Amino acid sequence: MDELQVNGELFDANCDDNYRIFVNQGGTSSGKTYCIMQLLIIIAMETPRQVITVVGEDLPNLKVGALRDTQTIISGSDVLRRWFVENKTDHYFRGFNGSVIEFKSYDSPQDAKSGKRDYLFVNEANGISFEIFWQLQMRTRKKVYVDYNPSARFWVHDKLIGRKDVKLIISDHRGNRFLTEDEHRKIEGIDDAELWRVYARGLTGKISGLVFPDFRIVDEMPPLEDCKLRAYGLDFGYVNDESALEEVRLAHGEIWTDEIIYETGLTNPELSRKFKENNISRRALIIADCAEMKSIAELVNMGWNVVSSVKGADSINAGIDILHRYKWNVTRRSVGIIDNLKKYKWLVNRDGEQLNKPIDKFNHGVDAVRYVALRQLRVRHTGAAKAVVVEV
């Protein structure tokens, strides 16, 4: 529609026919919500009898966000004012071609089961549970749009980003040509480094002190023909602690991890049975906690190629240092180690100062990968990490 003035790059990014879900992660005043509402208005006009649902945490938030933007867009155009009629009581706009743009909030997943739609827009998605989102998107026939300020990692990062049908669009105020110079300067002038990262650049905020803040969730592991290394890391648990078996590959200069086992209460015979159930080769290299030599010997006697991890002073920090040299990709199904990575932090003393020692919890999956890093990756004196090539 020629009358609408849009931020072309952001608008075009949301019009890609190759994706079903569009994740708009953006800083303050990036124009993401306004842009999505412009797109949905155009869709409502071009295609008769479309049902477009805009969802927020609650109606007060919608009234100062997506609903207000829609009112601004429509009131600024004679064509749009003639086309749409607003029902202020029930919070929807109806076009004369039968299309409806409705604004709703849902209290529970059960509540979200009511009604179907053609298009869904989840505004400020970090205020809405994944269970509600899941029910809504299941009842959406065509496209789904999501936006949020990335103040911290949440379900969008774990459940959506990295999927083949999802497009991630990161925007910030620099791409919004409708802001004044004073508005741009105000945002650029945010003096807190973490707040500037989130609100001036649209990048995901981090829990302070995480040991591995930058891991990435992916749908699948790289093919074996692309891998320089393949091994398994095993951390023993039992009653209260999880046993973790993590497959580790090195491909394209990055570490890739897929979780095979993450369970409590497993004896060594039960671990052996699960190895078989998961089609682990008897020849596969499994690197286990060197503090559990008796368990290692028992698994070896059962026919598994299990070796001990590297001993040595400060082996925990040494392994962490090796892992920090790589980008780390974790498969979406690896829920145990993903939970580890979101909670595994450096210790802090009573004065609030961060120590060079991690906490001794939320680490079973991480430790399993660390065992592989310590034994199968070595670091040159130049600081470059190099894989030890093994048969895959």
Secondary structure, 3 states (H helix, E strand, C coil): CCCCCCCHHHHHHCCCCCCCEEEEEECCCCCHHHHHHHHHHHHHHHCCCCEEEEECCCHHHHHCCHHHHHHHHHHCCHHHHHHEEEECCCCEEEECCCCEEEEECCCCHHHHCCCCEEEEEECCHHHCCHHHHHHHHHCEEEEEEEEECCCCCCHHHHHHCCCCCEEEEEECHHHCCCCCHHHHHHHHCCCCHHHHHHHCCCCCCCCCCECCCCCEEECCCCCHHHEEEEEEEEECCCCCCCEEEEEEEEECCEEEEEEEEEECCCCHHHHHHHHHHCCCCCCCCEEECCCCHHHHHHHHHCCCCEEECCCCCCHHHHHHHHHHCCEEEEECCCHHHHHHHHHCEEEECCCCCEEEEECCCCCHHHHHHHHHHHHHEEECCCCCEEECCCCC
